[in-house]
Amino acid sequence: MKNRMLIISLGILMGISIVFYSCSNTNNPVATTGGTGIMKINMIDAPASFDTVNIKIDSVQAHISIANDNSGWITLNNFPSNYDLASLVNGNSKVIAEDTLPAGKYSQIRLYLGTGDIDNYVVLKDQTERLFLTTPSGTQSGIKLNIDATIKAGITYELTVDFDAAKSIVTTGSPTSPKYILKPVIKVVTTATTGIISGVVLPDTVSADVWAVLNGDSTSTSTGASGAFKLFGLSPDTFMVHIIPLAPNDAFFKDTTISKVVVTAGSTTNLGTINLTEK
């Protein structure tokens, strides 16, 4: 069991390293000291009368409320990608951006759509010809969408962007020579999707590993100098928490298990003070 926990712990450490690397490379013009959370943006679509609705998204940004409109934009995704909105129905979705952000309140996201002649197009039902969409010049400065997301340290927040293709594609011109114009109609829903378990292990002179276990999967951390710990990024569920004293104190103190620890999305479950029992 301890060998398995060591392997999991190494994997988690590698994941943490990747997160810090990602954060250090984020275009972050705002100095904050409240830690970081994660914003994940999914895209869905309502049914539309097209076989294909190809939309190219060049980049995605989020705006932190404490900054002005020009300086507060943080890039989440800068990798241009194509998405077929017609496939994003009946529960299907695509992740269009995911990255770490400074903790704080975010008021807007901004989508930069491709504006090339062949970036955005539709294919009608039972046809194969691509009908290219004219993109209004206003979209070149990005499509701004209002959100109300308070990012907390260690919490993952998911935004669902509902890009309504049926309402976003306007047909003009004659029936024999129609012209298709893209005028995006989009709404956004924000939800917190992970929670935190915290506590303090005493005596604080005893270093310990802390594990949250759910259906054989584990997340771990270690106690700090004061005995405090926090387990981040936990799905809403009921966990067992194992506290394992480290050598040489494992010879003097017993392992401790706390069952039925409930984690709620967007919240911290505080276990308070946990006193280790001597052997």
DRENPA-3360 file (N, C-alpha, C; in nm, 2 decimals, always signed):
BEGIN
1 = MKNRMLII = +0.08/-0.12/+0.00/+0.00/+0.00/+0.00/+0.09/+0.13/+0.00 ~ +0.19/+0.12/+0.08/+0.28/+0.24/+0.09/+0.35/+0.26/-0.04 ~ +0.39/+0.15/-0.11/+0.46/+0.17/-0.24/+0.37/+0.23/-0.34 ~ +0.24/+0.19/-0.34/+0.14/+0.24/-0.43/+0.12/+0.39/-0.40 ~ +0.12/+0.43/-0.27/+0.10/+0.57/-0.23/+0.22/+0.65/-0.28 ~ +0.34/+0.59/-0.27/+0.45/+0.67/-0.32/+0.45/+0.70/-0.47 ~ +0.40/+0.60/-0.54/+0.39/+0.62/-0.69/+0.29/+0.73/-0.72 ~ +0.17/+0.72/-0.65/+0.07/+0.82/-0.67/+0.12/+0.96/-0.63;
9 = SLGILMGI = +0.20/+0.97/-0.52/+0.25/+1.09/-0.47/+0.34/+1.16/-0.57 ~ +0.43/+1.07/-0.64/+0.52/+1.12/-0.74/+0.44/+1.18/-0.85 ~ +0.33/+1.11/-0.89/+0.25/+1.16/-1.00/+0.19/+1.29/-0.97 ~ +0.14/+1.31/-0.84/+0.08/+1.44/-0.80/+0.19/+1.55/-0.80 ~ +0.31/+1.52/-0.76/+0.42/+1.62/-0.76/+0.45/+1.66/-0.90 ~ +0.45/+1.57/-1.00/+0.47/+1.60/-1.14/+0.36/+1.69/-1.19 ~ +0.23/+1.66/-1.15/+0.12/+1.74/-1.19/+0.13/+1.88/-1.13 ~ +0.18/+1.90/-1.01/+0.19/+2.03/-0.95/+0.30/+2.11/-1.02;
17 = SIVFYSCS = +0.41/+2.04/-1.06/+0.51/+2.11/-1.13/+0.46/+2.16/-1.27 ~ +0.37/+2.08/-1.33/+0.31/+2.13/-1.46/+0.23/+2.25/-1.44 ~ +0.15/+2.25/-1.33/+0.06/+2.36/-1.30/+0.14/+2.49/-1.28 ~ +0.25/+2.48/-1.20/+0.33/+2.60/-1.17/+0.39/+2.65/-1.30 ~ +0.44/+2.56/-1.39/+0.50/+2.60/-1.51/+0.40/+2.67/-1.60 ~ +0.27/+2.62/-1.60/+0.17/+2.68/-1.68/+0.14/+2.82/-1.63 ~ +0.13/+2.83/-1.50/+0.10/+2.96/-1.44/+0.21/+3.06/-1.47 ~ +0.34/+3.02/-1.46/+0.44/+3.11/-1.49/+0.45/+3.16/-1.63;
25 = NTNNPVAT = +0.38/+3.09/-1.72/+0.38/+3.13/-1.86/+0.25/+3.19/-1.90 ~ +0.16/+3.21/-1.81/+0.03/+3.27/-1.84/+0.06/+3.42/-1.85 ~ -0.01/+3.49/-1.95/+0.00/+3.63/-1.97/-0.08/+3.70/-1.85 ~ -0.01/+3.72/-1.74/-0.07/+3.77/-1.62/-0.02/+3.91/-1.59 ~ -0.10/+4.01/-1.62/-0.05/+4.15/-1.60/-0.09/+4.20/-1.46 ~ -0.16/+4.12/-1.38/-0.21/+4.16/-1.25/-0.14/+4.09/-1.14 ~ -0.08/+4.17/-1.05/-0.01/+4.11/-0.93/-0.11/+4.08/-0.82 ~ -0.12/+3.95/-0.78/-0.20/+3.91/-0.67/-0.13/+3.82/-0.58;
33 = TGGTGIMK = -0.18/+3.80/-0.46/-0.11/+3.72/-0.36/-0.20/+3.61/-0.30 ~ -0.31/+3.59/-0.36/-0.41/+3.50/-0.30/-0.40/+3.36/-0.35 ~ -0.29/+3.32/-0.41/-0.28/+3.18/-0.47/-0.35/+3.17/-0.60 ~ -0.37/+3.05/-0.65/-0.42/+3.03/-0.78/-0.53/+2.92/-0.78 ~ -0.63/+2.94/-0.87/-0.73/+2.84/-0.90/-0.72/+2.80/-1.05 ~ -0.82/+2.72/-1.09/-0.82/+2.67/-1.23/-0.95/+2.71/-1.29 ~ -0.95/+2.77/-1.41/-1.07/+2.79/-1.49/-1.07/+2.70/-1.61 ~ -1.18/+2.63/-1.63/-1.19/+2.54/-1.74/-1.32/+2.58/-1.82;
41 = INMIDAPA = -1.30/+2.60/-1.95/-1.41/+2.64/-2.03/-1.45/+2.54/-2.13 ~ -1.58/+2.49/-2.12/-1.64/+2.39/-2.21/-1.73/+2.47/-2.31 ~ -1.74/+2.41/-2.43/-1.84/+2.47/-2.52/-1.94/+2.36/-2.57 ~ -2.07/+2.40/-2.57/-2.18/+2.32/-2.62/-2.25/+2.40/-2.72 ~ -2.35/+2.33/-2.79/-2.43/+2.40/-2.89/-2.58/+2.35/-2.88 ~ -2.67/+2.43/-2.91/-2.81/+2.39/-2.93/-2.83/+2.33/-3.07 ~ -2.92/+2.24/-3.09/-2.93/+2.18/-3.23/-2.96/+2.29/-3.33 ~ -2.90/+2.27/-3.45/-2.92/+2.36/-3.56/-2.94/+2.28/-3.69;
49 = SFDTVNIK = -2.99/+2.34/-3.80/-3.02/+2.27/-3.92/-2.91/+2.26/-4.02 ~ -2.79/+2.22/-3.97/-2.67/+2.21/-4.05/-2.60/+2.08/-4.02 ~ -2.54/+2.02/-4.12/-2.45/+1.90/-4.09/-2.32/+1.94/-4.02 ~ -2.27/+2.06/-4.06/-2.14/+2.10/-4.00/-2.15/+2.25/-3.97 ~ -2.10/+2.30/-3.86/-2.09/+2.44/-3.83/-1.95/+2.45/-3.77 ~ -1.85/+2.49/-3.86/-1.71/+2.49/-3.82/-1.68/+2.64/-3.77 ~ -1.63/+2.64/-3.65/-1.59/+2.77/-3.59/-1.45/+2.76/-3.55 ~ -1.36/+2.86/-3.58/-1.22/+2.86/-3.54/-1.21/+2.96/-3.43;
57 = IDSVQAHI = -1.15/+2.91/-3.32/-1.12/+2.99/-3.20/-0.97/+3.01/-3.19 ~ -0.93/+3.13/-3.21/-0.78/+3.16/-3.20/-0.73/+3.16/-3.06 ~ -0.80/+3.22/-2.97/-0.75/+3.23/-2.83/-0.87/+3.27/-2.74 ~ -0.85/+3.24/-2.61/-0.95/+3.27/-2.51/-0.88/+3.34/-2.39 ~ -0.95/+3.45/-2.34/-0.89/+3.53/-2.23/-1.00/+3.54/-2.12 ~ -0.95/+3.57/-2.00/-1.04/+3.60/-1.89/-1.00/+3.74/-1.83 ~ -1.09/+3.81/-1.77/-1.07/+3.94/-1.72/-1.09/+3.95/-1.57 ~ -0.99/+3.98/-1.49/-1.00/+4.00/-1.35/-1.06/+4.13/-1.31;
65 = SIANDNSG = -1.15/+4.14/-1.22/-1.23/+4.26/-1.20/-1.15/+4.37/-1.13 ~ -1.04/+4.34/-1.06/-0.97/+4.45/-0.99/-0.89/+4.53/-1.09 ~ -0.88/+4.49/-1.21/-0.80/+4.57/-1.31/-0.89/+4.64/-1.41 ~ -0.83/+4.74/-1.48/-0.91/+4.81/-1.58/-0.92/+4.72/-1.70 ~ -1.00/+4.77/-1.80/-1.04/+4.69/-1.91/-0.92/+4.65/-2.00 ~ -0.82/+4.74/-2.00/-0.70/+4.72/-2.09/-0.60/+4.62/-2.02 ~ -0.58/+4.63/-1.89/-0.47/+4.56/-1.83/-0.51/+4.43/-1.77 ~ -0.64/+4.40/-1.75/-0.68/+4.29/-1.67/-0.70/+4.16/-1.75;
73 = WITLNNFP = -0.66/+4.15/-1.87/-0.69/+4.03/-1.95/-0.58/+3.93/-1.94 ~ -0.61/+3.80/-1.91/-0.52/+3.69/-1.89/-0.55/+3.58/-1.99 ~ -0.45/+3.54/-2.07/-0.47/+3.44/-2.17/-0.48/+3.30/-2.11 ~ -0.59/+3.23/-2.15/-0.61/+3.09/-2.10/-0.56/+3.00/-2.21 ~ -0.59/+3.03/-2.33/-0.56/+2.94/-2.44/-0.52/+3.02/-2.56 ~ -0.40/+3.00/-2.62/-0.35/+3.07/-2.73/-0.32/+2.98/-2.85 ~ -0.39/+2.87/-2.86/-0.37/+2.77/-2.96/-0.49/+2.76/-3.05 ~ -0.49/+2.82/-3.17/-0.60/+2.82/-3.26/-0.65/+2.68/-3.29;
81 = SNYDLASL = -0.78/+2.66/-3.28/-0.84/+2.52/-3.30/-0.98/+2.54/-3.37 ~ -1.02/+2.44/-3.44/-1.14/+2.43/-3.51/-1.24/+2.35/-3.43 ~ -1.37/+2.39/-3.43/-1.47/+2.31/-3.35/-1.60/+2.31/-3.44 ~ -1.65/+2.19/-3.44/-1.78/+2.17/-3.52/-1.89/+2.18/-3.42 ~ -1.96/+2.29/-3.42/-2.07/+2.31/-3.32/-2.18/+2.21/-3.34 ~ -2.20/+2.16/-3.46/-2.31/+2.06/-3.48/-2.29/+1.93/-3.41 ~ -2.17/+1.91/-3.37/-2.14/+1.78/-3.30/-2.15/+1.80/-3.15 ~ -2.17/+1.92/-3.10/-2.16/+1.95/-2.96/-2.31/+1.96/-2.90;
89 = VNGNSKVI = -2.38/+1.86/-2.92/-2.52/+1.85/-2.88/-2.54/+1.72/-2.80 ~ -2.66/+1.71/-2.74/-2.69/+1.59/-2.66/-2.59/+1.55/-2.56 ~ -2.54/+1.64/-2.49/-2.44/+1.62/-2.38/-2.30/+1.62/-2.42 ~ -2.27/+1.63/-2.55/-2.13/+1.64/-2.60/-2.08/+1.78/-2.58 ~ -1.95/+1.79/-2.55/-1.89/+1.92/-2.52/-1.74/+1.91/-2.56 ~ -1.68/+2.03/-2.58/-1.53/+2.03/-2.60/-1.47/+2.14/-2.50 ~ -1.35/+2.11/-2.45/-1.28/+2.20/-2.37/-1.21/+2.30/-2.46 ~ -1.24/+2.43/-2.45/-1.17/+2.53/-2.54/-1.06/+2.60/-2.47;
97 = AEDTLPAG = -1.06/+2.59/-2.33/-0.95/+2.66/-2.26/-0.95/+2.60/-2.12 ~ -0.83/+2.59/-2.06/-0.81/+2.55/-1.92/-0.67/+2.59/-1.88 ~ -0.67/+2.67/-1.77/-0.54/+2.71/-1.72/-0.55/+2.76/-1.57 ~ -0.44/+2.78/-1.51/-0.44/+2.84/-1.37/-0.45/+2.99/-1.38 ~ -0.52/+3.05/-1.28/-0.55/+3.19/-1.27/-0.52/+3.24/-1.13 ~ -0.48/+3.37/-1.12/-0.47/+3.42/-0.98/-0.61/+3.42/-0.92 ~ -0.62/+3.39/-0.79/-0.75/+3.39/-0.72/-0.80/+3.53/-0.72 ~ -0.93/+3.54/-0.74/-1.00/+3.67/-0.75/-1.13/+3.66/-0.82;
105 = KYSQIRLY = -1.19/+3.77/-0.84/-1.32/+3.78/-0.91/-1.30/+3.81/-1.05 ~ -1.37/+3.73/-1.14/-1.36/+3.75/-1.29/-1.49/+3.79/-1.34 ~ -1.49/+3.89/-1.43/-1.62/+3.95/-1.47/-1.65/+3.92/-1.62 ~ -1.54/+3.88/-1.70/-1.57/+3.86/-1.84/-1.47/+3.76/-1.89 ~ -1.51/+3.69/-2.00/-1.42/+3.62/-2.08/-1.43/+3.67/-2.22 ~ -1.32/+3.65/-2.30/-1.32/+3.70/-2.44/-1.28/+3.59/-2.54 ~ -1.36/+3.57/-2.64/-1.32/+3.47/-2.74/-1.28/+3.54/-2.87 ~ -1.16/+3.51/-2.92/-1.11/+3.56/-3.05/-1.14/+3.45/-3.15;
113 = LGTGDIDN = -1.23/+3.48/-3.24/-1.26/+3.39/-3.35/-1.17/+3.41/-3.47 ~ -1.15/+3.30/-3.55/-1.07/+3.32/-3.67/-1.15/+3.41/-3.77 ~ -1.08/+3.49/-3.84/-1.14/+3.59/-3.93/-1.10/+3.57/-4.07 ~ -1.03/+3.46/-4.10/-0.99/+3.43/-4.23/-1.10/+3.39/-4.32 ~ -1.09/+3.39/-4.45/-1.19/+3.36/-4.54/-1.24/+3.22/-4.53 ~ -1.16/+3.13/-4.49/-1.20/+2.99/-4.48/-1.20/+2.93/-4.34 ~ -1.20/+3.02/-4.24/-1.19/+2.98/-4.10/-1.33/+2.92/-4.05 ~ -1.44/+2.99/-4.08/-1.57/+2.96/-4.03/-1.66/+2.93/-4.15;
121 = YVVLKDQT = -1.73/+2.81/-4.14/-1.82/+2.77/-4.25/-1.93/+2.68/-4.20 ~ -2.03/+2.66/-4.28/-2.13/+2.56/-4.25/-2.15/+2.47/-4.37 ~ -2.20/+2.35/-4.35/-2.24/+2.26/-4.45/-2.39/+2.22/-4.43 ~ -2.47/+2.25/-4.53/-2.61/+2.22/-4.51/-2.64/+2.07/-4.51 ~ -2.76/+2.04/-4.46/-2.80/+1.90/-4.45/-2.80/+1.83/-4.59 ~ -2.74/+1.71/-4.59/-2.74/+1.63/-4.71/-2.66/+1.69/-4.82 ~ -2.57/+1.78/-4.79/-2.48/+1.84/-4.89/-2.34/+1.83/-4.84 ~ -2.24/+1.86/-4.93/-2.10/+1.85/-4.90/-2.03/+1.99/-4.92;
129 = ERLFLTTP = -2.09/+2.08/-4.99/-2.03/+2.21/-5.02/-2.01/+2.29/-4.89 ~ -1.89/+2.35/-4.87/-1.87/+2.44/-4.76/-1.92/+2.58/-4.80 ~ -2.01/+2.64/-4.71/-2.06/+2.77/-4.73/-1.99/+2.86/-4.63 ~ -1.90/+2.94/-4.67/-1.82/+3.02/-4.58/-1.90/+3.13/-4.51 ~ -1.87/+3.15/-4.38/-1.94/+3.25/-4.30/-1.87/+3.39/-4.31 ~ -1.94/+3.49/-4.33/-1.89/+3.62/-4.32/-1.88/+3.66/-4.17 ~ -1.77/+3.71/-4.13/-1.75/+3.74/-3.98/-1.75/+3.89/-3.97 ~ -1.84/+3.95/-3.89/-1.84/+4.10/-3.88/-1.71/+4.15/-3.82;
137 = SGTQSGIK = -1.67/+4.27/-3.86/-1.54/+4.32/-3.82/-1.53/+4.34/-3.67 ~ -1.65/+4.35/-3.60/-1.64/+4.37/-3.46/-1.59/+4.25/-3.38 ~ -1.60/+4.13/-3.44/-1.55/+4.01/-3.37/-1.39/+4.01/-3.37 ~ -1.33/+4.09/-3.45/-1.18/+4.09/-3.45/-1.12/+4.14/-3.32 ~ -1.20/+4.22/-3.25/-1.15/+4.27/-3.12/-1.19/+4.17/-3.00 ~ -1.25/+4.06/-3.04/-1.29/+3.96/-2.94/-1.43/+3.97/-2.90 ~ -1.50/+3.86/-2.88/-1.64/+3.85/-2.83/-1.63/+3.85/-2.68 ~ -1.68/+3.96/-2.62/-1.68/+3.96/-2.47/-1.81/+3.91/-2.41;
145 = LNIDATIK = -1.79/+3.82/-2.31/-1.91/+3.75/-2.25/-1.90/+3.78/-2.10 ~ -2.01/+3.83/-2.04/-2.01/+3.86/-1.90/-2.02/+3.73/-1.82 ~ -1.94/+3.72/-1.71/-1.94/+3.61/-1.62/-1.94/+3.66/-1.48 ~ -1.97/+3.57/-1.38/-1.96/+3.61/-1.24/-1.89/+3.49/-1.17 ~ -1.76/+3.49/-1.18/-1.68/+3.38/-1.12/-1.58/+3.43/-1.02 ~ -1.59/+3.38/-0.90/-1.49/+3.41/-0.80/-1.40/+3.29/-0.78 ~ -1.28/+3.30/-0.83/-1.18/+3.19/-0.83/-1.11/+3.19/-0.69 ~ -1.12/+3.07/-0.62/-1.06/+3.05/-0.50/-0.94/+2.97/-0.51;
153 = AGITYELT = -0.84/+2.98/-0.43/-0.71/+2.91/-0.44/-0.75/+2.76/-0.42 ~ -0.69/+2.68/-0.52/-0.71/+2.54/-0.52/-0.84/+2.48/-0.57 ~ -0.93/+2.57/-0.61/-1.06/+2.53/-0.66/-1.06/+2.53/-0.82 ~ -1.12/+2.43/-0.88/-1.15/+2.43/-1.02/-1.29/+2.48/-1.05 ~ -1.30/+2.58/-1.14/-1.42/+2.63/-1.19/-1.44/+2.60/-1.33 ~ -1.56/+2.55/-1.37/-1.59/+2.52/-1.51/-1.70/+2.62/-1.56 ~ -1.67/+2.68/-1.67/-1.76/+2.76/-1.75/-1.81/+2.68/-1.87 ~ -1.94/+2.69/-1.89/-2.00/+2.62/-2.00/-2.05/+2.73/-2.10;
161 = VDFDAAKS = -1.99/+2.74/-2.22/-2.02/+2.84/-2.32/-2.12/+2.77/-2.42 ~ -2.24/+2.82/-2.42/-2.34/+2.77/-2.51/-2.35/+2.86/-2.63 ~ -2.28/+2.81/-2.74/-2.27/+2.88/-2.87/-2.39/+2.84/-2.95 ~ -2.49/+2.92/-2.96/-2.62/+2.88/-3.02/-2.60/+2.90/-3.18 ~ -2.57/+2.79/-3.25/-2.55/+2.81/-3.39/-2.68/+2.85/-3.47 ~ -2.79/+2.79/-3.42/-2.91/+2.82/-3.49/-2.95/+2.97/-3.49 ~ -2.91/+3.04/-3.38/-2.94/+3.18/-3.37/-2.82/+3.27/-3.42 ~ -2.70/+3.21/-3.43/-2.58/+3.28/-3.46/-2.56/+3.30/-3.61;
169 = IVTTGSPT = -2.62/+3.22/-3.69/-2.60/+3.22/-3.83/-2.72/+3.28/-3.90 ~ -2.70/+3.40/-3.96/-2.80/+3.48/-4.03/-2.79/+3.46/-4.18 ~ -2.90/+3.43/-4.25/-2.90/+3.42/-4.39/-2.96/+3.54/-4.46 ~ -2.88/+3.60/-4.55/-2.93/+3.72/-4.63/-2.91/+3.69/-4.78 ~ -2.96/+3.78/-4.86/-2.95/+3.77/-5.00/-3.07/+3.69/-5.06 ~ -3.06/+3.65/-5.19/-3.17/+3.58/-5.25/-3.16/+3.44/-5.22 ~ -3.28/+3.37/-5.24/-3.28/+3.22/-5.21/-3.19/+3.14/-5.30 ~ -3.16/+3.20/-5.42/-3.07/+3.12/-5.51/-2.93/+3.15/-5.49;
177 = SPKYILKP = -2.90/+3.26/-5.42/-2.76/+3.30/-5.39/-2.75/+3.36/-5.25 ~ -2.77/+3.27/-5.15/-2.78/+3.32/-5.01/-2.64/+3.35/-4.96 ~ -2.63/+3.44/-4.86/-2.51/+3.47/-4.79/-2.52/+3.44/-4.65 ~ -2.42/+3.38/-4.59/-2.43/+3.34/-4.45/-2.34/+3.43/-4.36 ~ -2.40/+3.49/-4.26/-2.32/+3.58/-4.17/-2.32/+3.52/-4.03 ~ -2.20/+3.52/-3.97/-2.19/+3.48/-3.83/-2.20/+3.59/-3.73 ~ -2.31/+3.59/-3.66/-2.34/+3.69/-3.55/-2.36/+3.62/-3.42 ~ -2.25/+3.59/-3.35/-2.25/+3.49/-3.24/-2.35/+3.53/-3.13;
185 = VIKVVTTA = -2.43/+3.43/-3.09/-2.53/+3.44/-2.98/-2.48/+3.33/-2.88 ~ -2.43/+3.38/-2.77/-2.36/+3.29/-2.67/-2.41/+3.33/-2.53 ~ -2.43/+3.22/-2.45/-2.45/+3.24/-2.30/-2.35/+3.16/-2.23 ~ -2.33/+3.20/-2.10/-2.22/+3.13/-2.02/-2.28/+3.10/-1.88 ~ -2.25/+2.98/-1.84/-2.29/+2.93/-1.70/-2.16/+2.89/-1.63 ~ -2.14/+2.94/-1.50/-2.02/+2.91/-1.42/-2.06/+2.83/-1.31 ~ -1.97/+2.72/-1.28/-1.99/+2.63/-1.17/-1.86/+2.60/-1.11 ~ -1.85/+2.59/-0.98/-1.73/+2.53/-0.91/-1.74/+2.38/-0.91;
193 = TTGIISGV = -1.63/+2.31/-0.95/-1.64/+2.17/-0.96/-1.55/+2.09/-0.87 ~ -1.47/+2.16/-0.79/-1.39/+2.08/-0.69/-1.39/+2.15/-0.56 ~ -1.34/+2.08/-0.45/-1.34/+2.13/-0.32/-1.21/+2.10/-0.25 ~ -1.20/+2.14/-0.12/-1.07/+2.12/-0.05/-1.10/+2.06/+0.09 ~ -1.01/+1.98/+0.14/-1.01/+1.93/+0.28/-0.89/+1.99/+0.35 ~ -0.91/+2.04/+0.47/-0.80/+2.10/+0.54/-0.81/+2.06/+0.69 ~ -0.71/+2.08/+0.76/-0.70/+2.05/+0.90/-0.56/+2.07/+0.96 ~ -0.55/+2.04/+1.09/-0.42/+2.06/+1.16/-0.39/+1.93/+1.24;
201 = VLPDTVSA = -0.28/+1.87/+1.22/-0.24/+1.75/+1.28/-0.14/+1.78/+1.40 ~ -0.18/+1.73/+1.52/-0.10/+1.76/+1.64/-0.05/+1.62/+1.70 ~ +0.07/+1.62/+1.76/+0.16/+1.73/+1.78/+0.22/+1.77/+1.65 ~ +0.25/+1.91/+1.64/+0.30/+1.96/+1.51/+0.45/+1.93/+1.49 ~ +0.51/+1.86/+1.59/+0.65/+1.82/+1.57/+0.66/+1.69/+1.49 ~ +0.54/+1.63/+1.46/+0.53/+1.50/+1.39/+0.49/+1.53/+1.25 ~ +0.58/+1.50/+1.15/+0.55/+1.51/+1.01/+0.46/+1.39/+0.97 ~ +0.37/+1.42/+0.88/+0.28/+1.31/+0.84/+0.23/+1.34/+0.70;
209 = DVWAVLNG = +0.20/+1.22/+0.63/+0.13/+1.23/+0.50/-0.01/+1.22/+0.52 ~ -0.09/+1.29/+0.44/-0.24/+1.29/+0.45/-0.29/+1.25/+0.32 ~ -0.38/+1.15/+0.32/-0.44/+1.10/+0.20/-0.59/+1.11/+0.20 ~ -0.65/+1.15/+0.09/-0.79/+1.15/+0.07/-0.82/+1.03/-0.03 ~ -0.90/+0.93/+0.01/-0.92/+0.81/-0.07/-1.06/+0.80/-0.11 ~ -1.09/+0.77/-0.24/-1.22/+0.75/-0.29/-1.22/+0.65/-0.40 ~ -1.28/+0.53/-0.37/-1.29/+0.42/-0.46/-1.16/+0.38/-0.52 ~ -1.06/+0.37/-0.43/-0.93/+0.33/-0.47/-0.83/+0.43/-0.52;
217 = DSTSTSTG = -0.89/+0.55/-0.56/-0.81/+0.66/-0.61/-0.77/+0.75/-0.49 ~ -0.65/+0.81/-0.50/-0.60/+0.89/-0.38/-0.54/+1.02/-0.42 ~ -0.55/+1.12/-0.33/-0.48/+1.25/-0.34/-0.41/+1.27/-0.21 ~ -0.29/+1.32/-0.22/-0.21/+1.33/-0.10/-0.14/+1.46/-0.08 ~ -0.10/+1.49/+0.04/-0.02/+1.60/+0.07/+0.06/+1.57/+0.20 ~ +0.14/+1.67/+0.25/+0.21/+1.65/+0.38/+0.18/+1.77/+0.47 ~ +0.19/+1.74/+0.60/+0.17/+1.85/+0.69/+0.28/+1.95/+0.69 ~ +0.25/+2.08/+0.72/+0.35/+2.18/+0.72/+0.41/+2.20/+0.86;
225 = ASGAFKLF = +0.49/+2.30/+0.88/+0.56/+2.32/+1.00/+0.47/+2.33/+1.12 ~ +0.35/+2.38/+1.10/+0.25/+2.40/+1.21/+0.15/+2.28/+1.22 ~ +0.18/+2.18/+1.14/+0.09/+2.06/+1.13/-0.03/+2.08/+1.04 ~ -0.04/+2.20/+0.97/-0.16/+2.22/+0.89/-0.14/+2.15/+0.75 ~ -0.25/+2.12/+0.69/-0.25/+2.06/+0.56/-0.38/+2.10/+0.48 ~ -0.37/+2.10/+0.35/-0.48/+2.12/+0.26/-0.47/+2.02/+0.14 ~ -0.58/+1.96/+0.11/-0.59/+1.87/-0.01/-0.68/+1.94/-0.11 ~ -0.62/+1.97/-0.22/-0.69/+2.05/-0.32/-0.75/+1.96/-0.43;
233 = GLSPDTFM = -0.84/+2.02/-0.51/-0.88/+1.96/-0.64/-0.96/+1.84/-0.62 ~ -1.04/+1.83/-0.51/-1.12/+1.70/-0.48/-1.26/+1.72/-0.54 ~ -1.30/+1.61/-0.60/-1.44/+1.61/-0.66/-1.54/+1.60/-0.55 ~ -1.66/+1.66/-0.57/-1.76/+1.65/-0.47/-1.80/+1.51/-0.44 ~ -1.78/+1.46/-0.32/-1.81/+1.32/-0.29/-1.77/+1.30/-0.14 ~ -1.78/+1.18/-0.09/-1.75/+1.14/+0.04/-1.62/+1.06/+0.05 ~ -1.52/+1.11/+0.12/-1.38/+1.05/+0.12/-1.35/+0.99/+0.26 ~ -1.25/+0.90/+0.25/-1.18/+0.86/+0.38/-1.05/+0.93/+0.38;
241 = VHIIPLAP = -1.01/+0.99/+0.49/-0.89/+1.06/+0.51/-0.80/+0.98/+0.60 ~ -0.68/+0.94/+0.55/-0.58/+0.87/+0.62/-0.46/+0.96/+0.66 ~ -0.42/+0.96/+0.78/-0.30/+1.04/+0.83/-0.20/+0.94/+0.88 ~ -0.08/+0.95/+0.81/+0.02/+0.85/+0.83/+0.15/+0.92/+0.88 ~ +0.18/+0.90/+1.01/+0.31/+0.96/+1.06/+0.43/+0.91/+0.99 ~ +0.53/+1.00/+0.96/+0.65/+0.96/+0.89/+0.76/+0.92/+0.99 ~ +0.85/+0.84/+0.94/+0.97/+0.81/+1.02/+1.05/+0.93/+1.07 ~ +1.10/+0.93/+1.19/+1.10/+0.82/+1.28/+0.98/+0.81/+1.37;
249 = NDAFFKDT = +0.88/+0.91/+1.36/+0.77/+0.92/+1.45/+0.67/+0.81/+1.43 ~ +0.67/+0.74/+1.32/+0.58/+0.63/+1.29/+0.59/+0.52/+1.39 ~ +0.71/+0.52/+1.46/+0.73/+0.42/+1.57/+0.66/+0.45/+1.70 ~ +0.62/+0.58/+1.71/+0.56/+0.62/+1.83/+0.41/+0.66/+1.82 ~ +0.36/+0.69/+1.70/+0.23/+0.73/+1.68/+0.15/+0.65/+1.58 ~ +0.03/+0.62/+1.60/-0.06/+0.54/+1.52/-0.11/+0.62/+1.40 ~ -0.13/+0.54/+1.29/-0.21/+0.60/+1.18/-0.35/+0.63/+1.22 ~ -0.40/+0.74/+1.16/-0.54/+0.78/+1.19/-0.62/+0.79/+1.07;
257 = TISKVVVT = -0.75/+0.74/+1.08/-0.84/+0.74/+0.97/-0.97/+0.81/+1.01 ~ -1.01/+0.90/+0.92/-1.14/+0.97/+0.94/-1.23/+0.93/+0.82 ~ -1.34/+0.88/+0.85/-1.43/+0.83/+0.75/-1.54/+0.93/+0.72 ~ -1.61/+0.92/+0.61/-1.72/+1.00/+0.57/-1.70/+1.15/+0.58 ~ -1.59/+1.19/+0.51/-1.55/+1.33/+0.50/-1.61/+1.38/+0.37 ~ -1.71/+1.47/+0.38/-1.79/+1.52/+0.27/-1.72/+1.64/+0.21 ~ -1.70/+1.64/+0.08/-1.64/+1.75/+0.00/-1.75/+1.81/-0.08 ~ -1.76/+1.94/-0.08/-1.86/+2.02/-0.16/-1.79/+2.11/-0.26;
265 = AGSTTNLG = -1.84/+2.11/-0.38/-1.77/+2.20/-0.48/-1.77/+2.34/-0.44 ~ -1.65/+2.41/-0.45/-1.64/+2.55/-0.42/-1.62/+2.58/-0.27 ~ -1.61/+2.47/-0.19/-1.60/+2.50/-0.04/-1.48/+2.42/+0.02 ~ -1.44/+2.46/+0.14/-1.34/+2.39/+0.21/-1.40/+2.31/+0.33 ~ -1.37/+2.18/+0.34/-1.42/+2.10/+0.45/-1.31/+2.10/+0.55 ~ -1.33/+2.17/+0.67/-1.22/+2.18/+0.77/-1.24/+2.08/+0.87 ~ -1.14/+1.99/+0.89/-1.15/+1.88/+0.99/-1.10/+1.92/+1.12 ~ -1.06/+2.05/+1.13/-1.02/+2.10/+1.26/-0.89/+2.04/+1.31;
273 = TINLTEK = -0.87/+2.03/+1.44/-0.75/+1.97/+1.50/-0.76/+1.82/+1.51 ~ -0.66/+1.75/+1.46/-0.66/+1.60/+1.47/-0.54/+1.56/+1.56 ~ -0.57/+1.50/+1.67/-0.46/+1.46/+1.76/-0.42/+1.32/+1.74 ~ -0.30/+1.30/+1.71/-0.25/+1.16/+1.68/-0.24/+1.09/+1.82 ~ -0.27/+0.96/+1.81/-0.27/+0.87/+1.92/-0.13/+0.80/+1.93 ~ -0.08/+0.80/+2.06/+0.05/+0.73/+2.08/+0.03/+0.58/+2.08 ~ +0.13/+0.51/+2.03/+0.12/+0.36/+2.03/+0.15/+0.31/+2.17;
% end
